[in-house]
Amino acid sequence: MQATEQGRRHSGRAVAARLTAAPGRVDLGGTVVDTWSYGTVPGPSLRAQVGDRVVVDLTNHLPAPTTIHWHGIALRNDMDGVPGMTQAPVTPGASFRYDFTVPDPGTYFFHPHVGVQLDRGLYGTLVVEDPSEPGGYDHDWVVVLDDWVDGTGRTPDQVLASLLAGTTASGMGGMGMGGMNMSGGGMGESMGSPLLGGAGDVVYPHYLVNGRTPTDPVTFNGRPGQRARVRLVNAASDTAFRVAVGGHRLTLTHADGFATRPVTGDAVLVGQGERVDLLLTLGDGTFPFVASAEGKSGNALAVIRTAAGAVPAAGSLPVELDGKVLTVADLAPAESAHLPPRRVDRTHDLLLGGSMNGYRWTINGRTFDQQQPLEVRQGERVRLRMRNATMMFHPMHVHGHTFAVLDAHGRPGVRKDTVVVRPMQAVVLDLDATNPGQWMTHCHNAYHGEAGMMTTLSYRN
């Protein structure tokens, strides 16, 4: 184990798992596709406790190199799963052992960091439990959202190639391309949202909850009056979701693993890579759990059942979707999640730019191959000022760290590792540089990242 592991709290326990990445046929609920996965879609849901050692052996049976990135975990750098930065890619036929300690409780997930492999079936969840947490719920449900194209006539690599080539909707065989035209044109495929502006670049034929289409949804069973904790993960590559449950209000208690002051609304907006934990008090009946593709046409569906009743229709859109929608602006950290105030030692500005014309997405005018790393030193309080100069939203993710999103008064607010930066808006983030290494910082729209919107948070001596 690296020296960086020595300062972490250790429980003395270990959680072991084996993952095999391989091509295969998967049933998404009446739609059978050929894809790449860890055997199921989603992949396994791993559980550990704070301080546990997680040991995962990955075997690659894919026809391409792969890795696993442990999204949101402040783990040791050489286990972060970024090829060419923290490890060599795992080549076809080879294996790699991920071995790290989980320092913080929360809801996390894992996925490759090679090309657009995330837009296949290669993802799963990692729940880190806090034994001292009071609980207070009867069910603990993990709910994973995804947008799906693989095996429906095109692969994600073909979609990316079409984007880079500037292919329009008429050339996509019914798939379609969308988003804002950054050079002054109109909105393709009307993919726009009053909350997010340009809402994505890819029109998907399917949206999934736990690997199922709305025609054959997964069902969560309970009893009236019980409380359910919903660990909601957006594993999509190009889609934000607006999530609501018919006949219920949602109380948000955690964002990206860290506790918030509980806040209640009718729906919640979740960008790619974001996770939220919700509490529901279950009603009496059968209810649609709907994830509407924000700014797009289509939705994902699950069913909550506490009594007899008909399964909600595939296109069910509960009125709660048009009610109070919770976003990061509504969140404040719980006392345990406050980033203590201190002087900022270093500030970096990140200008998010790009264009559908040529499909080039940048940070500070540079694509990843031309990047100027964001240099920091151990122990510094670092401020990242992100400004979005495009008409598309960007869910920005920092590896290996959590940050505080500054509130409207300039004070450290909710703790996160992924935050949506809206068109022509800015967010300011403070983080403590306490985890040495080279850390990817990028847009979690998989296609924007591959088209250049990535850089490195780089520790220097």
Backbone torsions as a table, in degrees:
resi	resn	phi	psi	omega
1	MET	NA	143.4	-179.3
2	GLN	-67.3	162.2	177.1
3	ALA	-61.3	-29.6	-179.2
4	THR	-65.2	-16.0	176.9
5	GLU	-79.2	-20.4	-170.9
6	GLN	-66.0	-30.9	-178.1
7	GLY	-84.7	-0.4	-177.4
8	ARG	-87.6	153.3	176.4
9	ARG	-74.5	131.6	-177.7
10	HIS	-118.7	135.9	-179.9
11	SER	-86.9	-20.0	-173.3
12	GLY	88.0	-2.5	178.6
13	ARG	-102.2	161.9	176.1
14	ALA	-134.9	143.6	175.2
15	VAL	-117.9	122.8	-176.5
16	ALA	-116.5	145.2	177.8
17	ALA	-152.3	158.0	174.1
18	ARG	-122.9	133.1	177.8
19	LEU	-124.0	133.4	175.2
20	THR	-119.6	116.9	176.5
21	ALA	-89.0	122.8	-174.3
22	ALA	-155.6	153.9	171.0
23	PRO	-68.2	151.8	177.7
24	GLY	-178.3	173.1	-179.6
25	ARG	-101.1	132.9	-176.2
26	VAL	-129.3	137.4	175.5
27	ASP	-94.8	115.5	-179.7
28	LEU	-92.2	15.4	-177.4
29	GLY	101.8	63.0	-177.7
30	GLY	92.3	-18.2	175.0
31	THR	-108.8	112.3	-178.4
32	VAL	-100.0	127.8	-175.7
33	VAL	-129.9	153.4	167.9
34	ASP	-94.3	125.9	-175.2
35	THR	-150.3	-174.5	171.5
36	TRP	-111.6	136.6	-178.2
37	SER	-156.5	179.6	171.5
38	TYR	-96.0	25.5	177.5
39	GLY	110.0	-33.2	176.4
40	THR	-138.4	165.5	174.2
41	VAL	-126.3	117.8	-8.7
42	PRO	-64.2	171.3	173.9
43	GLY	-72.3	-171.5	-176.0
44	PRO	-58.0	150.5	171.3
45	SER	-102.0	108.1	-178.5
46	LEU	-90.6	145.8	177.5
47	ARG	-130.5	138.9	177.5
48	ALA	-144.2	174.0	172.7
49	GLN	-115.5	158.8	-179.7
50	VAL	-52.7	131.4	179.9
51	GLY	88.3	-6.8	177.8
52	ASP	-70.5	150.1	171.3
53	ARG	-89.3	124.9	178.7
54	VAL	-104.1	123.8	-179.1
55	VAL	-123.9	113.3	-177.5
56	VAL	-124.9	122.1	177.3
57	ASP	-96.2	116.3	178.3
58	LEU	-99.6	128.1	171.7
59	THR	-114.3	131.7	-175.9
60	ASN	-102.5	108.1	173.1
61	HIS	-107.5	17.3	176.8
62	LEU	-79.5	163.1	174.2
63	PRO	-84.4	16.7	-177.7
64	ALA	-148.1	158.8	174.9
65	PRO	-63.3	156.5	178.0
66	THR	-152.3	173.5	173.3
67	THR	-150.6	179.0	167.3
68	ILE	-127.0	125.0	170.6
69	HIS	-101.6	133.2	-177.4
70	TRP	-98.0	87.9	-166.3
71	HIS	-65.8	119.7	176.3
72	GLY	94.7	-12.4	-178.4
73	ILE	-83.3	128.3	176.0
74	ALA	-83.9	69.0	-174.3
75	LEU	-95.9	178.4	177.2
76	ARG	-66.9	148.1	-167.1
77	ASN	-63.5	-37.9	-173.8
78	ASP	-75.0	-0.8	176.8
79	MET	-106.7	7.9	-170.4
80	ASP	-79.1	-15.5	169.8
81	GLY	80.9	25.7	177.4
82	VAL	-103.3	112.0	-175.8
83	PRO	-65.6	138.3	-180.0
84	GLY	80.1	-7.5	179.0
85	MET	-119.7	-50.9	-178.7
86	THR	-114.6	-14.7	177.9
87	GLN	-161.8	162.2	169.3
88	ALA	-76.0	144.9	177.3
89	PRO	-61.5	149.4	178.2
90	VAL	-83.3	110.9	-173.2
91	THR	-77.1	161.8	178.3
92	PRO	-54.8	130.2	-179.2
93	GLY	88.9	-9.5	-176.9
94	ALA	-97.2	170.6	178.4
95	SER	-130.9	161.4	177.7
96	PHE	-149.7	139.6	177.8
97	ARG	-102.6	120.8	170.5
98	TYR	-92.4	128.8	-171.5
99	ASP	-144.2	107.5	-174.3
100	PHE	-155.5	163.6	176.6
101	THR	-101.3	137.8	179.1
102	VAL	-93.0	116.3	-171.4
103	PRO	-89.5	-20.1	-171.8
104	ASP	-132.6	142.6	174.4
105	PRO	-71.5	160.0	175.1
106	GLY	147.3	-177.3	-179.9
107	THR	-104.5	119.0	-175.7
108	TYR	-132.3	171.6	173.3
109	PHE	-145.7	170.9	-178.1
110	PHE	-132.7	150.6	-176.5
111	HIS	-166.3	164.4	177.3
112	PRO	-69.4	162.6	172.3
113	HIS	-125.8	42.3	179.4
114	VAL	-122.8	118.2	177.8
115	GLY	53.6	-137.7	178.4
116	VAL	-108.7	35.9	178.0
117	GLN	-62.0	-25.7	176.6
118	LEU	-57.0	-29.6	-176.7
119	ASP	-84.0	15.7	167.3
120	ARG	-105.6	-144.1	-178.4
121	GLY	-103.7	20.9	-172.6
122	LEU	-92.1	76.8	175.1
123	TYR	-159.4	154.7	176.3
124	GLY	-156.0	-178.9	-175.5
125	THR	-117.7	153.9	174.4
126	LEU	-131.5	113.8	178.1
127	VAL	-102.9	123.3	178.2
128	VAL	-108.3	116.0	-174.5
129	GLU	-94.2	148.5	175.9
130	ASP	-106.1	111.4	-177.0
131	PRO	-59.7	-23.3	-178.3
132	SER	-88.3	-3.3	-179.5
133	GLU	-69.7	136.3	-175.0
134	PRO	-69.1	-21.6	179.5
135	GLY	78.9	-114.9	-179.9
136	GLY	88.1	23.6	177.3
137	TYR	-138.2	157.9	-176.2
138	ASP	-96.3	-23.6	-178.2
139	HIS	-132.4	147.9	176.3
140	ASP	-128.4	96.5	-174.3
141	TRP	-104.3	129.5	173.7
142	VAL	-96.7	123.5	-175.9
143	VAL	-123.9	117.7	-176.2
144	VAL	-112.9	125.4	179.6
145	LEU	-100.6	145.9	179.9
146	ASP	-153.7	153.0	167.7
147	ASP	-105.1	140.5	-167.7
148	TRP	-131.1	128.9	174.1
149	VAL	-130.2	-28.0	-170.5
150	ASP	-59.7	134.0	177.7
151	GLY	81.0	5.7	179.2
152	THR	-106.8	20.0	-179.9
153	GLY	122.6	-18.2	177.5
154	ARG	-144.4	152.2	172.5
155	THR	-98.8	160.9	174.7
156	PRO	-56.7	-35.5	178.4
157	ASP	-64.1	-36.7	177.0
158	GLN	-69.7	-37.1	176.1
159	VAL	-61.2	-46.4	178.5
160	LEU	-61.0	-43.2	179.1
161	ALA	-60.8	-38.7	178.5
162	SER	-66.5	-40.9	177.0
163	LEU	-61.8	-47.1	-179.5
164	LEU	-63.8	-29.3	179.6
165	ALA	-86.2	-6.4	179.5
166	GLY	78.7	23.6	179.9
167	THR	-66.0	136.6	-179.7
168	THR	-95.3	-179.7	-175.7
169	ALA	-57.7	-36.4	-176.3
170	SER	-67.6	-15.6	-179.6
171	GLY	-102.7	11.0	-173.6
172	MET	-105.6	9.8	176.0
173	GLY	59.6	38.8	179.0
174	GLY	92.4	-11.8	179.0
175	MET	-71.7	-53.8	178.7
176	GLY	84.7	151.5	172.8
177	MET	-122.0	154.6	-178.7
178	GLY	-144.2	-163.8	176.6
179	GLY	103.2	178.7	-179.1
180	MET	-83.8	143.7	172.0
181	ASN	-86.8	108.7	-172.1
182	MET	-72.3	-10.9	-177.4
183	SER	-95.9	14.2	172.6
184	GLY	110.3	0.0	-179.8
185	GLY	-82.8	-165.5	-175.4
186	GLY	-92.7	-169.8	-178.0
187	MET	-90.7	120.4	177.3
188	GLY	-76.1	134.1	175.3
189	GLU	58.8	18.6	179.5
190	SER	53.2	33.9	-178.4
191	MET	-87.2	76.6	-179.6
192	GLY	-139.5	153.8	-176.0
193	SER	-134.2	137.6	175.1
194	PRO	-63.5	-22.1	178.9
195	LEU	-88.1	-30.8	-170.1
196	LEU	-123.6	-4.5	-174.6
197	GLY	70.0	-137.0	176.9
198	GLY	-58.2	123.3	-165.9
199	ALA	-104.5	11.5	177.6
200	GLY	144.1	172.5	-175.9
201	ASP	-114.8	-12.8	-172.3
202	VAL	-124.4	130.0	171.7
203	VAL	-90.2	121.7	-175.6
204	TYR	-101.1	142.8	176.1
205	PRO	-76.7	-20.1	-176.5
206	HIS	-141.5	146.0	169.5
207	TYR	-126.0	138.7	-167.4
208	LEU	-123.1	146.3	161.5
209	VAL	-115.5	120.2	-179.9
210	ASN	48.9	43.9	172.9
211	GLY	78.8	11.3	-177.1
212	ARG	-122.0	141.0	174.1
213	THR	-79.1	164.9	-179.3
214	PRO	-63.9	-18.2	179.4
215	THR	-75.4	-16.5	179.0
216	ASP	-146.3	69.7	-168.5
217	PRO	-78.0	156.2	172.0
218	VAL	-72.2	148.4	-179.3
219	THR	-119.1	133.6	173.9
220	PHE	-106.9	125.2	-175.1
221	ASN	-106.1	140.9	176.5
222	GLY	-156.9	-167.2	176.9
223	ARG	-123.8	149.2	179.5
224	PRO	-54.8	136.4	178.6
225	GLY	89.7	-14.0	176.9
226	GLN	-71.5	158.6	178.1
227	ARG	-108.6	134.1	-179.8
228	ALA	-118.8	132.2	169.4
229	ARG	-92.9	122.6	179.9
230	VAL	-108.1	115.4	176.7
231	ARG	-94.8	102.3	-170.6
232	LEU	-100.5	123.0	-177.0
233	VAL	-120.9	126.3	172.9
234	ASN	-96.9	100.9	178.7
235	ALA	-95.2	11.4	-177.3
236	ALA	-68.8	161.6	-178.8
237	SER	-100.0	-26.5	-173.4
238	ASP	-140.8	10.5	-169.0
239	THR	-133.7	129.1	165.4
240	ALA	-90.5	152.6	-179.0
241	PHE	-123.9	141.3	169.2
242	ARG	-101.9	120.3	-168.6
243	VAL	-114.3	133.3	176.6
244	ALA	-148.3	159.6	175.7
245	VAL	-121.6	122.6	-179.9
246	GLY	-55.0	132.1	176.6
247	GLY	75.9	10.9	-176.9
248	HIS	-135.6	154.8	165.1
249	ARG	-105.5	156.8	-176.0
250	LEU	-112.3	134.7	173.1
251	THR	-110.7	114.7	-178.8
252	LEU	-85.7	127.9	-175.4
253	THR	-119.7	-19.6	-178.4
254	HIS	-145.4	145.3	174.6
255	ALA	-128.4	123.5	-179.3
256	ASP	52.0	34.9	175.5
257	GLY	96.6	-21.5	-174.6
258	PHE	-99.6	142.7	-174.9
259	ALA	-67.7	140.3	173.5
260	THR	-114.4	165.7	164.8
261	ARG	-65.9	129.3	-177.3
262	PRO	-57.2	134.6	178.7
263	VAL	-138.0	138.5	-173.4
264	THR	-112.7	138.6	176.8
265	GLY	-150.2	-176.1	179.1
266	ASP	-90.3	-28.2	-176.6
267	ALA	-150.6	168.7	178.5
268	VAL	-138.9	142.4	177.8
269	LEU	-101.0	126.5	-175.0
270	VAL	-127.6	117.8	177.5
271	GLY	-83.9	169.9	-179.8
272	GLN	-59.4	132.2	179.1
273	GLY	86.4	-12.7	179.2
274	GLU	-83.5	153.3	173.9
275	ARG	-133.9	142.2	173.4
276	VAL	-135.0	147.8	172.8
277	ASP	-106.9	133.1	-176.1
278	LEU	-124.3	149.2	171.1
279	LEU	-112.6	133.8	176.5
280	LEU	-124.8	138.3	166.7
281	THR	-99.1	115.6	-167.0
282	LEU	-73.9	133.6	175.1
283	GLY	-83.0	-173.1	-175.4
284	ASP	-105.4	108.4	179.9
285	GLY	144.8	-152.8	178.7
286	THR	-125.3	127.2	-168.5
287	PHE	-130.8	142.9	175.7
288	PRO	-81.0	130.4	169.9
289	PHE	-102.2	107.0	-168.8
290	VAL	-116.3	131.6	170.9
291	ALA	-114.3	101.7	-178.2
292	SER	-84.8	129.7	179.5
293	ALA	-67.7	107.8	-171.8
294	GLU	-61.8	121.5	178.3
295	GLY	77.2	3.4	179.6
296	LYS	-122.8	177.6	177.7
297	SER	-103.2	118.9	178.0
298	GLY	131.6	165.4	-179.7
299	ASN	-155.7	161.1	170.7
300	ALA	-103.2	154.3	-174.0
301	LEU	-142.2	137.4	164.3
302	ALA	-129.1	172.9	-178.6
303	VAL	-125.8	133.9	170.1
304	ILE	-106.7	123.1	-175.2
305	ARG	-124.3	122.6	173.7
306	THR	-120.7	-4.6	179.5
307	ALA	-159.3	174.1	178.8
308	ALA	-64.1	150.8	178.6
309	GLY	163.1	160.8	-179.3
310	ALA	-69.9	147.4	174.9
311	VAL	-68.4	131.2	178.8
312	PRO	-57.6	147.7	-179.7
313	ALA	-64.0	152.9	-176.9
314	ALA	-57.4	-32.3	-178.5
315	GLY	-95.7	18.4	-177.3
316	SER	-57.5	131.1	177.8
317	LEU	-130.3	92.8	-177.6
318	PRO	-63.8	150.4	-177.6
319	VAL	-61.3	-22.4	-179.5
320	GLU	-60.7	-24.1	177.8
321	LEU	-60.5	-26.2	-179.4
322	ASP	-100.2	10.2	179.1
323	GLY	-90.4	-147.7	179.5
324	LYS	-72.0	113.6	-178.4
325	VAL	-99.0	118.1	-179.9
326	LEU	-77.2	133.4	173.9
327	THR	-131.6	179.9	-178.1
328	VAL	-59.2	-26.7	180.0
329	ALA	-65.4	-19.9	-179.5
330	ASP	-90.7	-2.4	-170.1
331	LEU	-102.8	144.7	172.9
332	ALA	-136.1	149.1	-176.8
333	PRO	-73.6	144.9	166.8
334	ALA	-66.3	162.9	-177.4
335	GLU	-55.8	-38.0	-177.9
336	SER	-69.3	-16.9	-174.2
337	ALA	-108.4	6.6	179.1
338	HIS	-65.2	136.2	167.8
339	LEU	-86.2	116.3	-175.5
340	PRO	-58.5	139.2	178.9
341	PRO	-68.3	141.7	174.2
342	ARG	-163.0	171.2	-179.8
343	ARG	-67.7	139.6	176.3
344	VAL	-81.0	126.5	-178.0
345	ASP	-90.2	-28.7	-174.5
346	ARG	-151.5	140.1	179.2
347	THR	-125.1	134.3	173.5
348	HIS	-121.8	136.4	174.0
349	ASP	-99.2	132.8	177.8
350	LEU	-122.3	108.7	176.9
351	LEU	-93.1	117.9	-178.3
352	LEU	-92.3	117.3	-176.1
353	GLY	-130.0	170.4	176.5
354	GLY	160.7	175.6	-176.8
355	SER	-156.3	142.1	169.8
356	MET	-70.9	-22.2	177.3
357	ASN	-76.3	102.7	-174.4
358	GLY	90.4	-10.6	178.9
359	TYR	46.0	69.6	179.8
360	ARG	-129.0	122.3	-178.4
361	TRP	-119.5	135.8	-167.1
362	THR	-135.0	160.6	165.8
363	ILE	-121.2	121.2	-176.7
364	ASN	55.8	38.9	175.7
365	GLY	76.7	6.7	-175.8
366	ARG	-124.7	141.4	169.1
367	THR	-82.4	170.1	-171.9
368	PHE	-59.1	-36.2	-178.8
369	ASP	-69.6	-12.9	178.7
370	GLN	-115.9	14.2	-170.1
371	GLN	-59.6	152.3	165.0
372	GLN	-110.6	105.9	-174.4
373	PRO	-56.2	152.2	176.9
374	LEU	-88.1	100.3	-173.7
375	GLU	-81.3	137.0	176.0
376	VAL	-138.2	167.6	174.5
377	ARG	-124.7	151.1	-179.3
378	GLN	-54.0	131.8	175.5
379	GLY	92.2	-7.5	-178.3
380	GLU	-77.2	149.8	162.5
381	ARG	-89.7	120.5	-172.9
382	VAL	-113.9	134.1	176.6
383	ARG	-109.6	128.2	175.4
384	LEU	-111.5	118.1	178.2
385	ARG	-104.6	107.9	-176.5
386	MET	-103.1	125.5	177.6
387	ARG	-124.0	127.6	-177.2
388	ASN	-94.7	110.7	179.9
389	ALA	-98.0	18.1	179.4
390	THR	-116.8	172.9	176.9
391	MET	-97.7	15.5	178.7
392	MET	-115.9	142.5	175.5
393	PHE	-77.8	153.6	-179.6
394	HIS	-133.0	116.2	173.4
395	PRO	-82.3	105.3	-173.3
396	MET	-94.1	131.5	-174.0
397	HIS	-124.3	133.4	175.2
398	VAL	-111.0	123.6	-179.7
399	HIS	-74.8	148.5	167.4
400	GLY	73.7	3.3	-175.7
401	HIS	-146.1	158.7	161.3
402	THR	-112.6	156.8	179.7
403	PHE	-132.0	161.4	172.3
404	ALA	-99.7	128.9	175.1
405	VAL	-83.0	119.5	-179.0
406	LEU	-65.0	137.5	-178.6
407	ASP	-83.9	-174.2	-175.5
408	ALA	-63.2	-18.3	179.5
409	HIS	-99.9	7.7	178.9
410	GLY	78.8	16.6	179.8
411	ARG	-99.9	147.7	177.1
412	PRO	-58.4	125.5	-175.8
413	GLY	-114.4	-136.4	-173.4
414	VAL	-58.1	142.0	-179.9
415	ARG	-90.4	133.9	-177.8
416	LYS	-152.0	173.6	168.4
417	ASP	-125.3	-8.6	178.0
418	THR	-138.2	133.3	-178.4
419	VAL	-142.0	139.9	177.8
420	VAL	-81.3	126.7	174.0
421	VAL	-106.9	116.1	-173.3
422	ARG	-80.3	162.7	-179.0
423	PRO	-57.1	132.4	177.1
424	MET	58.4	24.5	177.9
425	GLN	-119.7	171.8	-179.8
426	ALA	-133.7	149.8	168.6
427	VAL	-129.4	150.1	178.6
428	VAL	-121.0	130.4	-173.8
429	LEU	-124.5	137.1	172.7
430	ASP	-114.5	135.5	175.3
431	LEU	-139.7	156.3	175.5
432	ASP	-99.6	126.5	-178.4
433	ALA	-81.8	83.9	-176.0
434	THR	-123.2	12.2	-176.8
435	ASN	-135.0	85.1	-170.3
436	PRO	-60.5	147.7	176.4
437	GLY	148.6	-166.4	175.8
438	GLN	-113.4	119.2	-168.1
439	TRP	-124.9	123.3	177.0
440	MET	-61.9	137.9	173.9
441	THR	-131.9	120.9	-166.4
442	HIS	-161.5	167.6	171.9
443	CYS	-77.3	132.5	-178.8
444	HIS	-90.2	10.6	158.5
445	ASN	-74.3	113.4	-171.2
446	ALA	-58.1	-32.7	-177.3
447	TYR	-78.1	-36.2	174.6
448	HIS	-64.9	-42.1	179.2
449	GLY	-61.1	-46.3	-178.9
450	GLU	-68.4	-23.3	177.1
451	ALA	-89.4	9.2	169.0
452	GLY	125.7	-13.6	-171.8
453	MET	-83.1	67.2	178.1
454	MET	-144.7	149.1	171.9
455	THR	-148.9	-170.7	-175.7
456	THR	-127.6	130.0	165.9
457	LEU	-84.8	111.1	-164.7
458	SER	-117.8	115.3	175.4
459	TYR	-75.7	133.4	177.2
460	ARG	-122.2	149.9	176.8
461	ASN	-74.8	NA	NA
